[in-house]
Amino acid sequence: DPYCSWNDGCFQFETVEGVLKVTPTDSADLDLTIQALSGLIYGTHNPDDFCFRGWGSPSPDMQQVMGQMFPRMIPYLHEEF
């Protein structure tokens, strides 16, 4: 992330009893941009689009895992503009 250096690093994502757990780690199974991570968390993008967008190139198996951990959703903003 060129704007927020605290987003750079290796992190492990796992689901523990239905709750996302994120911990720092020394190794990674894949590289994703902050755009890919944001798209996953907000449920707005499929992992199979990441390579096309230049956001990373997860394997088909990893795409399936990410799709299960971060299902597509309609985003909802709590703020009024």
Sine and cosine of phi, psi and omega as CSV:
sin_phi,cos_phi,sin_psi,cos_psi,sin_omega,cos_omega
0.00,0.00,0.92,-0.40,-0.04,-1.00
-0.93,0.37,-0.26,0.97,-0.05,-1.00
-0.97,-0.24,-0.44,0.90,-0.08,-1.00
-0.75,-0.66,1.00,-0.09,-0.09,-1.00
-0.88,0.47,-0.39,0.92,0.00,-1.00
-0.94,0.35,-0.21,0.98,0.07,-1.00
-0.99,0.12,-0.24,0.97,0.00,-1.00
-0.99,0.14,0.68,-0.73,0.03,-1.00
0.57,-0.82,-0.05,-1.00,0.05,-1.00
-0.96,-0.27,0.76,-0.64,-0.02,-1.00
-0.72,-0.70,0.58,-0.82,0.08,-1.00
-0.98,-0.22,0.76,-0.64,0.04,-1.00
-0.94,-0.35,0.78,-0.62,0.08,-1.00
-0.55,-0.83,0.41,-0.91,0.05,-1.00
-0.98,-0.22,0.85,-0.53,0.02,-1.00
-0.87,-0.49,0.93,-0.36,-0.02,-1.00
0.78,0.62,0.68,0.73,0.06,-1.00
0.99,0.15,0.10,1.00,-0.02,-1.00
-0.89,-0.45,0.71,-0.70,0.03,-1.00
-0.95,0.32,0.77,-0.64,0.06,-1.00
-0.87,-0.50,0.81,-0.58,-0.01,-1.00
-0.86,-0.51,0.82,-0.57,0.00,-1.00
-0.71,-0.71,0.56,-0.83,0.09,-1.00
-0.90,0.44,0.53,-0.85,0.03,-1.00
-0.56,-0.83,0.21,-0.98,-0.03,-1.00
-1.00,-0.06,-0.26,0.97,-0.03,-1.00
-0.70,-0.71,0.34,-0.94,-0.04,-1.00
-0.72,-0.70,0.54,-0.84,0.08,-1.00
-0.99,0.10,-0.36,0.93,0.02,-1.00
-0.31,-0.95,0.26,-0.96,0.06,-1.00
-0.94,-0.35,0.74,-0.67,0.08,-1.00
-0.77,-0.63,0.51,-0.86,0.11,-0.99
-0.99,0.16,0.22,-0.98,0.06,-1.00
-0.90,0.44,-0.49,0.87,0.04,-1.00
-0.91,0.42,-0.67,0.74,0.03,-1.00
-0.90,0.43,-0.71,0.70,0.00,-1.00
-0.88,0.47,-0.68,0.73,0.03,-1.00
-0.89,0.45,-0.67,0.74,0.03,-1.00
-0.88,0.47,-0.60,0.80,0.06,-1.00
-0.92,0.39,-0.78,0.62,-0.09,-1.00
-0.89,0.45,-0.66,0.75,-0.01,-1.00
-0.99,0.13,-0.12,0.99,0.05,-1.00
0.96,0.29,0.42,0.91,-0.09,-1.00
-0.99,-0.15,-0.22,0.98,-0.06,-1.00
-0.68,-0.73,0.60,-0.80,0.08,-1.00
-0.99,0.14,0.63,-0.78,0.03,-1.00
-0.87,0.50,-0.42,0.91,0.01,-1.00
-0.95,0.30,-0.17,0.99,0.08,-1.00
-1.00,0.05,-0.24,0.97,-0.16,-0.99
-0.88,0.48,-0.69,0.72,-0.01,-1.00
-0.88,0.48,-0.70,0.72,0.02,-1.00
-0.86,0.51,-0.60,0.80,-0.04,-1.00
-1.00,0.08,-0.16,0.99,-0.04,-1.00
0.98,0.19,0.43,0.90,-0.06,-1.00
-0.99,-0.15,-0.06,1.00,-0.04,-1.00
0.59,-0.81,0.12,-0.99,-0.01,-1.00
-0.68,-0.74,0.93,0.36,0.02,-1.00
-0.92,0.39,0.56,-0.83,0.04,-1.00
-0.91,0.41,0.31,-0.95,0.06,-1.00
-0.84,0.55,-0.61,0.79,0.03,-1.00
-0.90,0.43,-0.67,0.74,0.01,-1.00
-0.93,0.37,-0.58,0.82,0.07,-1.00
-0.87,0.50,-0.65,0.76,0.01,-1.00
-0.91,0.42,-0.68,0.73,0.02,-1.00
-0.88,0.47,-0.73,0.68,0.00,-1.00
-0.89,0.46,-0.61,0.79,0.03,-1.00
-0.90,0.43,-0.54,0.84,0.05,-1.00
-0.97,0.25,-0.64,0.77,-0.01,-1.00
-0.95,0.30,-0.56,0.83,-0.07,-1.00
-0.78,-0.62,0.98,0.21,-0.02,-1.00
-0.92,0.39,0.44,-0.90,0.04,-1.00
-0.89,0.46,0.66,-0.76,0.01,-1.00
-0.57,-0.82,0.35,-0.94,0.13,-0.99
-1.00,0.09,0.86,-0.51,-0.03,-1.00
-0.93,0.37,0.53,-0.85,0.01,-1.00
-0.74,-0.67,0.82,-0.58,0.05,-1.00
-0.99,-0.16,0.74,-0.67,0.01,-1.00
-1.00,0.08,-0.19,0.98,-0.04,-1.00
-1.00,-0.02,0.54,-0.84,0.10,-1.00
-0.97,-0.24,0.66,-0.75,0.01,-1.00
-0.91,-0.42,0.00,0.00,0.00,0.00
